[in-house]
Amino acid sequence: MADILNLALPYFGLIFVGFACGKLKSIPESGLAWMNFFLLYVSLPALLFAIMSKTPFSELNNPPFLVATTLSTVAAFTLALVVGKLFGRLTLREATLAGLSGGYGNIGYMGPGLALAVLGPKAAAPTALIFCCDSIFLFTIVPLLIELSDRDHPSLVHAFGVVLKQIVLNPLIMSACFGAAVAALHIELPVALDRTITFLQNAAAPTALFVLGVTVALRPFDRVPWEVPGVIAVKLLIHPLTAFALMLAFGPFAQPWAATAVLMASLPPALNVFVIARQNDAWIEPASVAVLLGTFASVVTLKVHADGADWLQRQEVVEQ
């Protein structure tokens, strides 16, 4: 429990700093544009590249694990999208972002630290694989659905062409592929470049949390949108339970792969959901609420799922 609190509480502190600055200083919201650009195109790609490039490529070759974890994310994304449509009566664009909130956990910022603290250094490889596969799936399906929700494109073929270009040029997908290539080819990065990447990746979480706090201050919400509790329930309850079931169905896996999958699935909605909502100028306030409330609620639910992950790890030891 102490590991979870030590990871979660600093998040609230940084959000509060951003909130206080947003209330105290009268700076236009347009001033956040460069910070959003830095997050999406510089800092987050550096984080994904670093995780992939420092994981031995041979350890990433685990098709059953890849299929099981990706299926659990697909199920959570689809269910959260449906919840958004039914309870919030959202447009396809907004419901897609709700689906992202229900399927994409904080696997970049909280994931590695929590997995290593609870399960040990052997959790690094499955953590990297989940991070890569979830990012590639979600940052493929989300641009596709958002583009299909845009009625301004000339034709369906044109829409798919635009989406294909966005997928190929997506900085997160590109950085994951480059990182995997570096790991496969055993490329040793120059010390100066490696330190620069470290600086950039370490800036991702503080910047995103600060921007989230400022946005809440500038765009206060009067109520919690109807769809948000359902989306949070999908992320914190249904996603990890689905991962747990699929680990049992596709396993056994080497220690502690299955436990890592459950723990990663139980993480709260990612800060990236809020960043991408801002980028698409849709579902911004609900996204900020989902991240805030989901992170608060995860302090309780993570303890339960951490116990489940511990049980799975003991089962893996028995199977071996």
BELRAPE-V982911 format. One record per helix or strand. SS is the DSSP state (hx for helix, st for strand). FROM is the first residue (numbers start at 1). TO is the last residue. Records with the same first field share a line. If there is no record, write none. Layout:
SS: FROM-TO, FROM-TO
This chain:
hx: 2-24, 29-53, 57-60, 63-87, 92-103, 107-119, 123-148, 156-168, 171-185, 191-218, 226-250, 257-265, 271-280, 284-319
st: 105-105, 269-269
